[in-house]
């Protein structure tokens, strides 16, 4: 069981406070520059902070050795990186303790096996030019497998569905749902349709939380989130909200 709590002030962030209970999903939404990435950067300790606290199971993240904190947290970025080698190598990431069976199970769990098994060499398929031969969705599915194979307690999804293609969209959505099962998840979301089932949605503007609630509660409220959702459904971008 894992409980995540954040209450911090730093530069662009102002009185940010929220809690994610074990297995819950908290989604962060807002236009560019609202503070979403700053929250993720502080969580991952890419930056330090002096005022406030970030707790995991009641313990400050500053008291966790960096290696232990990284082991607890699985980070999926918008643009997944791949290196020269096999698909298997890219999922294992030089961790020799990860077995071929664990790689296979992770890929199956997030639906990556659906396209890997169509390749002639399957998991031994060579990755060249940073995975340029794969679609953005296929690269993201491999990134999902890479994340879950280490069995992290916390998932941090930084616009993980922003660049997916229509060919793999349904696989991505299923993979995301499977990844989140039993894990505490903090997700920056560009596509609001992907976080409708989040336990808590935080709407940020200029470093402050201006709305919070579930998808249904925020739509009923008729505020900023409602406008964002309507804009996306009409094919416009969040940044146009200003």
C-alpha positions in Angstrom: 0.0 0.0 0.0 1.4 3.4 -0.9 0.1 6.9 -0.1 1.5 10.0 -1.9 1.1 13.5 -0.5 2.4 16.8 -1.9 2.3 20.2 -0.3 4.9 22.6 -1.7 5.8 26.1 -2.9 8.6 26.7 -5.4 9.0 29.5 -7.9 6.1 29.0 -10.3 4.1 26.8 -7.9 1.8 28.4 -5.3 0.3 26.4 -2.5 0.1 23.1 -4.4 -1.5 20.5 -2.1 -3.0 17.1 -2.9 -3.0 13.5 -1.8 -3.2 10.3 -3.8 -4.2 7.2 -1.8 -2.9 3.8 -2.7 -4.0 2.8 -6.2 -5.6 6.1 -7.0 -5.0 8.2 -10.2 -4.5 12.0 -9.9 -4.5 13.8 -13.2 -2.9 17.3 -13.8 -4.4 19.4 -16.6 -3.9 22.9 -17.8 -2.3 24.9 -20.7 1.4 25.3 -21.3 3.2 27.0 -18.4 0.5 26.2 -15.8 3.0 24.2 -13.6 2.2 20.6 -14.5 5.8 19.7 -15.4 7.2 21.5 -12.4 5.2 19.2 -10.1 6.6 16.1 -11.9 10.1 17.5 -11.8 9.9 18.0 -8.0 8.3 14.6 -7.5 11.2 13.0 -9.4 13.7 15.2 -7.5 15.1 16.6 -10.8 14.8 19.9 -8.8 15.0 20.4 -5.1 12.6 22.5 -3.0 13.0 24.3 0.3 9.4 25.1 1.3 6.8 22.4 1.8 7.0 18.6 1.6 6.4 15.6 -0.7 5.7 12.4 1.2 5.5 8.8 0.2 3.9 6.6 2.9 4.4 9.5 5.3 8.1 9.8 4.6 9.7 12.8 2.9 11.1 12.0 -0.5 14.3 13.7 0.6 14.9 10.9 3.1 14.8 8.2 0.4 18.1 7.3 -1.2 17.8 8.4 -4.9 18.2 4.8 -6.1 15.2 3.6 -3.9 13.1 6.6 -5.0 13.8 5.7 -8.7 12.9 2.1 -8.0 9.6 3.1 -6.6 8.7 5.3 -9.5 8.1 4.5 -13.2 8.3 7.5 -15.5 6.7 7.5 -19.0 7.5 10.5 -21.1 5.7 12.0 -24.1 8.6 11.0 -26.4 9.9 7.6 -25.5 13.6 7.1 -26.2 15.0 4.0 -27.9 18.6 2.9 -28.5 20.4 0.6 -30.9 19.9 -3.0 -30.0 16.9 -5.4 -29.9 13.4 -4.7 -28.6 14.3 -7.0 -25.7 17.3 -4.8 -24.9 15.2 -1.7 -25.0 12.7 -3.2 -22.5 15.4 -4.6 -20.2 17.5 -1.4 -20.2 20.8 -3.1 -19.2 19.2 -4.6 -16.0 20.5 -8.2 -16.2 18.3 -9.3 -13.4 15.2 -9.0 -15.7 14.5 -12.3 -17.3 13.2 -13.0 -20.8 10.0 -14.3 -19.3 9.5 -11.1 -17.3 10.0 -9.1 -20.6 7.4 -11.2 -22.4 4.9 -10.9 -19.5 5.4 -7.1 -19.3 4.9 -6.7 -23.1 1.8 -8.8 -22.9 0.4 -6.9 -20.0 0.6 -3.5 -21.8 -0.4 -4.9 -25.2 3.0 -4.3 -26.8 3.2 -8.0 -27.8 0.3 -7.4 -30.2 2.7 -5.7 -32.7 6.0 -7.2 -31.5 4.7 -10.7 -32.5 4.1 -9.5 -36.1 7.8 -8.8 -36.6 9.9 -11.4 -38.2 12.4 -11.6 -35.2 9.8 -10.6 -32.6 11.7 -9.6 -29.4 15.0 -9.9 -31.1 14.0 -7.4 -33.8 16.8 -4.8 -34.2 16.1 -1.2 -33.2 18.0 1.3 -35.4 17.9 5.1 -35.7 16.2 5.5 -32.3 13.3 3.4 -33.3 12.5 5.5 -36.4 11.0 2.4 -38.1 8.3 2.2 -35.5 5.3 4.4 -35.2 5.0 6.8 -32.2 2.4 4.5 -30.6 4.6 1.4 -31.0 7.5 3.2 -29.4 5.3 4.2 -26.5 4.0 0.6 -26.0 7.7 -0.5 -25.7 8.2 2.3 -23.2 5.1 1.0 -21.2 6.7 -2.5 -21.1 10.0 -1.0 -20.0 8.2 0.7 -17.2 6.1 -2.1 -15.8 8.8 -4.8 -16.0 10.4 -3.1 -13.0 7.1 -3.2 -11.1 7.1 0.4 -9.8 4.7 1.4 -7.0 4.1 4.9 -8.5 3.5 5.7 -12.1 4.3 9.2 -13.4 2.8 9.7 -16.9 4.0 12.9 -18.6 1.6 13.4 -21.5 2.2 9.7 -22.4 -0.6 9.8 -24.9 0.1 13.1 -26.6 1.7 11.7 -29.8 0.0 8.4 -30.3 -1.2 7.3 -33.7 -4.6 6.1 -34.6 -3.3 2.6 -35.5 -2.2 1.9 -31.9 -4.6 4.2 -30.0 -6.8 1.4 -28.7 -3.8 -0.7 -27.6 -2.3 2.4 -25.9 -5.5 3.0 -23.9 -5.8 -0.7 -22.9 -2.1 -0.7 -22.0 -2.5 2.4 -19.8 -5.4 1.0 -17.9 -3.5 -2.2 -17.2 -0.4 -0.2 -16.1 -2.4 1.8 -13.6 -4.0 -1.3 -11.9 -3.0 -1.3 -8.3 -0.5 1.5 -8.7 -0.7 5.1 -7.5 -0.6 7.2 -10.7 0.2 10.9 -11.3 -0.6 11.8 -14.9 -0.1 15.0 -16.9 -2.9 14.7 -19.5 -3.2 16.4 -22.9 -6.1 14.3 -24.1 -8.8 14.7 -21.4 -10.6 11.7 -22.7 -7.7 9.6 -21.3 -8.3 10.7 -17.7 -12.0 10.7 -17.4 -11.8 7.8 -14.9 -9.2 9.5 -12.7 -10.0 9.7 -9.0 -9.0 13.3 -8.8 -8.4 15.9 -11.6 -6.4 19.0 -10.7 -6.8 22.0 -13.1 -3.8 24.3 -12.9 -3.2 27.9 -14.0 -0.1 29.9 -13.4 1.2 27.6 -10.7 -2.1 27.3 -8.8 -4.8 24.7 -8.5 -8.0 26.5 -9.7 -10.3 23.5 -9.8 -10.3 20.0 -8.4 -12.7 17.1 -8.6 -13.7 14.1 -10.7 -14.4 14.4 -14.4 -18.2 14.4 -13.8 -17.9 16.9 -10.9 -15.9 19.3 -13.0 -18.2 19.1 -16.0 -21.1 19.8 -13.8 -19.3 22.7 -12.2 -19.1 24.4 -15.7 -15.8 26.1 -15.1 -12.4 26.0 -16.8 -12.2 22.2 -17.1 -15.7 22.1 -18.7 -14.4 24.7 -21.3 -11.2 22.7 -21.9 -13.2 19.5 -22.5 -15.6 21.3 -24.9 -12.7 22.8 -26.8 -11.1 19.4 -27.3 -14.3 17.8 -28.4 -14.6 20.5 -31.0 -11.0 19.7 -32.3 -9.3 22.8 -30.7 -6.2 22.7 -28.6 -5.9 23.4 -24.9 -3.4 26.2 -25.4 -6.1 28.2 -27.2 -7.9 28.5 -23.8 -5.1 30.9 -22.7 
